[in-house]
Amino acid sequence: MAFSSVEYVSLMLAFGVGAVAPGPDFAMVLRQSIVHGRRAAVFTSAGIAAAIFVHGAYTIFGIGLIVGQSILMFTLLKFAGAGYLLWLGISALRAPTPHSPNPPDASSGQDMTATKAFTRGFLTNLLNPKAVLFFAALFTTLVDAQTAALIKGMYVTHMSVMLFVWFVLVSYFFTAPGVRNVFFRLGKWFNRLTGTVFIFLALGIALSPRQ
């Protein structure tokens, strides 16, 4: 099947709505922005966007649908994702209190390497079982089975770029000095808040049914 502008627009709109909805990715970029600064947040955003290529690849080859239908495979993925978020939550609760850097646009003194930031974003998105079901649902309902794999690959690339741009914007917003200082004033409560959010997200994933 040749490129369909209607199919493309429908897919991008549906993905865009899902991308901006608060979830583990948003919580991760927010925390990275406040604790580690803009550079780490942008690399984390790149990791999240890169994971989209993995989701897209197995969806195009039909593996995502198999995972969604297999109770065992979905359960394994679900608890892997929940375990990772739980670890992030506990780490946040135990982390040092973030403090305002000097100069204000620098890191907060808790530097994170680009590789570590990228990996953290990549795993946060990759191990989210809801992303598997989301991609499978999008491509099953909005993309014709006869659409060429090359065109589907283009769709996935555009989705990855869209997600990266969105989270870079989020990173820049939350690392603006005025916004960031609001969170710094929370002191140790910021760690408690974000840690609790990750733990609740982990519980939500662990207890979520296969749909």
Backbone hydrogen bonds, N-H to C=O, Kabsch-Sander energy under -0.5 kcal/mol:
donor,donor_aa,acceptor,acceptor_aa,energy
5,S,3,F,-0.5
8,Y,4,S,-2.4
9,V,5,S,-2.7
10,S,6,V,-2.3
11,L,7,E,-2.2
12,M,8,Y,-2.6
13,L,9,V,-2.4
14,A,10,S,-2.2
15,F,11,L,-2.6
16,G,12,M,-2.6
17,V,13,L,-2.1
18,G,14,A,-1.8
19,A,15,F,-2.6
20,V,16,G,-1.8
21,A,17,V,-0.7
27,A,23,G,-2.4
28,M,24,P,-2.3
29,V,25,D,-2.5
30,L,26,F,-2.5
31,R,27,A,-2.2
32,Q,28,M,-2.7
33,S,29,V,-2.3
34,I,30,L,-2.0
35,V,31,R,-2.9
36,H,32,Q,-1.9
37,G,32,Q,-1.0
37,G,33,S,-0.6
41,A,37,G,-2.0
42,V,38,R,-2.6
43,F,39,R,-2.1
44,T,40,A,-2.2
45,S,41,A,-2.2
46,A,42,V,-2.0
47,G,43,F,-1.9
48,I,44,T,-2.2
49,A,45,S,-2.4
50,A,46,A,-2.3
51,A,47,G,-1.7
52,I,48,I,-0.7
52,I,49,A,-0.8
53,F,49,A,-0.5
53,F,50,A,-1.2
54,V,50,A,-0.8
55,H,51,A,-2.2
56,G,52,I,-3.0
57,A,53,F,-2.3
58,Y,54,V,-2.2
59,T,55,H,-1.7
60,I,56,G,-2.5
61,F,57,A,-1.8
62,G,59,T,-1.3
63,I,58,Y,-1.9
64,G,58,Y,-1.6
66,I,62,G,-1.3
67,V,63,I,-2.6
68,G,64,G,-2.3
69,Q,65,L,-1.4
70,S,66,I,-1.6
71,I,69,Q,-0.7
74,F,70,S,-2.4
75,T,71,I,-2.3
76,L,72,L,-2.5
77,L,73,M,-2.2
78,K,74,F,-2.7
79,F,75,T,-2.5
80,A,76,L,-1.8
81,G,77,L,-2.5
82,A,78,K,-2.4
83,G,79,F,-2.3
84,Y,80,A,-2.0
85,L,81,G,-2.2
86,L,82,A,-2.4
87,W,83,G,-2.2
88,L,84,Y,-2.2
89,G,85,L,-2.5
90,I,86,L,-2.5
91,S,87,W,-2.5
92,A,88,L,-2.3
93,L,89,G,-2.1
94,R,90,I,-1.6
95,A,91,S,-0.7
95,A,92,A,-0.7
106,A,103,P,-1.9
108,S,35,V,-0.6
117,A,113,T,-2.4
118,F,114,A,-2.7
119,T,115,T,-2.6
120,R,116,K,-2.3
121,G,117,A,-2.0
122,F,118,F,-2.7
123,L,119,T,-2.7
124,T,120,R,-1.8
125,N,121,G,-1.8
126,L,122,F,-2.8
127,L,123,L,-2.4
128,N,125,N,-1.4
131,A,128,N,-1.4
132,V,128,N,-0.9
133,L,129,P,-1.8
134,F,130,K,-2.5
135,F,131,A,-2.6
136,A,132,V,-2.4
137,A,133,L,-2.6
138,L,134,F,-2.5
139,F,135,F,-2.6
140,T,136,A,-1.8
141,T,137,A,-2.4
142,L,138,L,-2.5
143,V,138,L,-0.5
143,V,139,F,-0.6
144,D,142,L,-0.5
147,T,144,D,-1.9
148,A,1,M,-1.3
152,K,148,A,-2.3
153,G,149,A,-2.5
154,M,150,L,-1.6
155,Y,151,I,-2.2
156,V,152,K,-2.4
157,T,153,G,-2.2
158,H,154,M,-2.4
159,M,155,Y,-2.2
160,S,156,V,-2.4
161,V,157,T,-2.3
162,M,158,H,-2.4
163,L,159,M,-2.3
164,F,160,S,-2.4
165,V,161,V,-2.7
166,W,162,M,-2.2
167,F,163,L,-2.3
168,V,164,F,-2.1
169,L,165,V,-2.1
170,V,166,W,-2.0
171,S,167,F,-2.5
172,Y,168,V,-2.6
173,F,169,L,-2.2
174,F,170,V,-2.5
175,T,171,S,-1.3
176,A,173,F,-1.1
180,R,176,A,-3.1
181,N,177,P,-2.4
182,V,178,G,-0.9
183,F,179,V,-1.1
184,F,180,R,-2.0
185,R,181,N,-1.8
186,L,183,F,-1.2
187,G,184,F,-1.6
189,W,186,L,-2.0
190,F,187,G,-1.6
191,N,187,G,-0.6
192,R,188,K,-1.8
193,L,189,W,-2.6
194,T,190,F,-2.8
195,G,191,N,-2.5
196,T,192,R,-2.0
197,V,193,L,-2.1
198,F,194,T,-2.3
199,I,195,G,-2.1
200,F,196,T,-2.6
201,L,197,V,-2.4
202,A,198,F,-2.3
203,L,199,I,-2.3
204,G,200,F,-2.5
205,I,201,L,-2.1
206,A,202,A,-2.7
207,L,203,L,-2.2
208,S,204,G,-0.5
208,S,205,I,-0.7
211,Q,209,P,-0.5
